[in-house]
């Protein structure tokens, strides 16, 4: 889940000319971490590896990935691509309402979590569906972009953490009951 969130947020940041790796480097070079920000170091530590090696070493012996693991990697790439495309479509369709929402929130480091929580609770008030999951990712991505635009880069790691936690704790059960991410790719993928 974390890798999926990071991929989506990285993609949204890159669309606005921002780099996830630059944000990581800035955070790693900071010396004035507050305790809460230091907790986020785990979220921002190292770039995610979307292309794992074909083999790895276990107890000195090279172990090649099984066809199942390769299938899972391809499937993960399909999920990321379908989510990116669905997010782009969502934002294109609802651009005006969506940009109004993120600009109206007036995010500050002190209010960011409360704003995130209020919007997400409202989004899923009437239940979960794939469209709302896409909206959830789009909102989180837009919130990260807004944070960087307003010189509050430290919020990006926090937002990624909040999204990951919400996805794991609240959305995963519904996702699994409704065919998993494979079903999402069937519905939203281009294949």
C-alpha positions in Angstrom: 0.0 0.0 0.0 2.8 2.4 0.9 4.5 1.9 -2.4 1.2 2.5 -4.3 0.7 5.7 -2.4 4.3 6.9 -3.0 4.0 6.0 -6.7 0.8 8.0 -7.1 2.1 11.0 -5.1 5.4 11.0 -7.0 3.5 10.9 -10.3 1.3 13.9 -9.2 4.3 15.9 -8.0 6.2 15.2 -11.2 3.2 16.5 -13.2 3.8 19.9 -11.5 7.6 19.8 -11.9 8.4 18.5 -8.5 10.6 15.5 -7.7 9.9 13.0 -5.0 13.7 12.3 -4.7 14.4 16.1 -4.2 11.9 16.1 -1.4 13.6 13.1 0.2 17.1 14.7 -0.1 15.8 18.0 1.5 14.3 16.0 4.4 17.5 14.0 4.8 19.7 17.1 4.9 17.5 18.9 7.5 19.0 19.2 10.9 16.0 20.7 12.7 13.6 17.7 12.6 11.0 17.9 15.3 10.0 14.6 16.9 6.9 14.2 14.7 8.9 14.9 11.6 11.6 12.4 12.6 8.9 9.7 12.7 8.2 10.5 9.0 11.8 9.6 8.1 10.7 6.0 7.6 8.2 7.1 5.0 10.7 9.3 3.2 13.7 7.0 3.5 15.1 6.0 0.1 13.4 6.0 -3.3 11.0 3.2 -3.9 12.3 0.5 -6.2 9.7 -0.2 -8.8 12.0 -2.5 -10.7 13.4 -5.2 -8.4 16.3 -7.3 -9.6 15.5 -10.6 -11.3 17.4 -12.4 -8.6 18.6 -11.8 -5.1 21.1 -13.4 -2.7 19.9 -15.5 0.2 22.6 -17.1 2.4 25.2 -16.5 -0.3 23.2 -18.3 -3.0 21.5 -16.5 -5.9 17.7 -17.1 -5.8 15.8 -16.3 -8.9 12.3 -14.8 -8.7 9.5 -17.3 -9.3 7.0 -16.8 -12.1 4.5 -16.0 -9.4 6.7 -13.1 -8.1 7.3 -11.8 -11.6 3.5 -11.9 -12.2 3.0 -10.0 -9.0 5.5 -7.3 -10.2 3.8 -7.0 -13.6 0.4 -6.9 -11.8 1.7 -4.1 -9.5 2.8 -2.1 -12.5 -0.6 -2.5 -14.0 -2.3 -1.3 -10.8 0.0 1.8 -10.7 -0.7 2.6 -14.3 -4.4 2.1 -14.0 -4.5 4.2 -10.9 -2.5 7.0 -12.5 -4.8 7.0 -15.6 -8.0 6.9 -13.5 -6.6 9.8 -11.3 -5.9 11.9 -14.4 -9.4 11.2 -15.8 -11.0 12.1 -12.4 -9.0 15.3 -12.2 -9.9 16.3 -15.7 -13.5 15.6 -15.2 -13.8 17.4 -11.9 -11.0 20.0 -12.3 -13.0 23.0 -11.2 -14.6 21.5 -8.1 -11.4 19.7 -7.2 -9.1 22.8 -7.4 -11.6 24.8 -5.4 -11.5 22.2 -2.7 -7.7 22.1 -2.2 -7.4 25.8 -2.3 -10.3 26.4 0.1 -8.7 24.1 2.8 -6.0 26.7 3.7 -3.6 23.9 4.8 -1.1 24.7 7.5 1.1 22.2 9.3 -1.2 22.6 12.3 -4.5 22.0 10.4 -3.4 19.5 7.7 -4.4 16.3 9.4 -7.8 17.7 10.5 -8.5 18.8 6.9 -7.3 15.5 5.5 -9.5 13.6 7.9 -12.6 15.7 7.3 -12.4 15.4 3.6 -11.7 11.7 3.6 -14.5 11.0 6.1 -16.9 12.9 4.0 -15.7 11.1 0.8 -16.5 7.7 2.3 -19.5 8.7 4.4 -21.9 6.8 2.1 -19.6 3.8 1.6 -16.6 2.7 -0.5 -16.5 2.2 -4.2 -13.7 2.3 -6.8 -14.5 5.8 -7.9 -14.2 7.1 -4.4 -10.9 5.3 -4.0 -9.6 7.1 -7.1 -10.9 10.4 -5.6 -9.0 9.5 -2.3 -5.7 9.1 -4.2 -6.4 12.2 -6.3 -7.1 14.3 -3.2 -4.0 13.0 -1.4 -1.9 13.8 -4.4 -3.4 17.3 -4.8 -2.8 18.0 -1.1 0.8 17.0 -1.5 1.2 19.3 -4.5 -0.5 22.1 -2.6 1.8 21.6 0.3 4.9 21.9 -1.9 3.5 24.9 -3.7 3.0 26.6 -0.3 6.5 25.8 1.0 5.3 23.1 3.4 7.2 20.2 1.9 7.4 18.5 5.3 3.7 17.7 5.0 4.2 15.5 2.0 5.7 12.7 4.1 2.9 13.1 6.6 0.2 13.0 4.0 1.7 9.8 2.4 1.7 8.2 5.9 -2.0 9.2 6.5 -3.0 7.9 3.1 -1.2 4.6 3.7 -2.7 4.1 7.1 -6.2 5.0 5.8 -5.8 2.7 2.8 -4.6 -0.2 5.0 -7.1 0.2 7.9 -10.2 1.3 6.1 -10.1 0.6 2.4 -8.2 -2.7 2.2 -11.1 -4.8 3.5 -13.5 -3.5 0.9 -10.8 -3.8 -1.8 -10.3 -7.5 -1.0 -14.0 -8.2 -0.8 -14.5 -6.6 -4.2 -11.9 -8.5 -6.3 -8.8 -6.9 -5.1 -6.6 -4.6 -7.2 -7.0 -7.1 -10.0 -10.6 -6.1 -10.3 -9.6 -2.4 -10.3 -7.3 -3.1 -13.2 -10.1 -4.9 -15.0 -12.4 -1.9 -14.7 -9.9 1.0 -15.1 -6.9 -0.5 -17.0 -6.4 0.0 -20.7 -6.0 -3.7 -21.5 
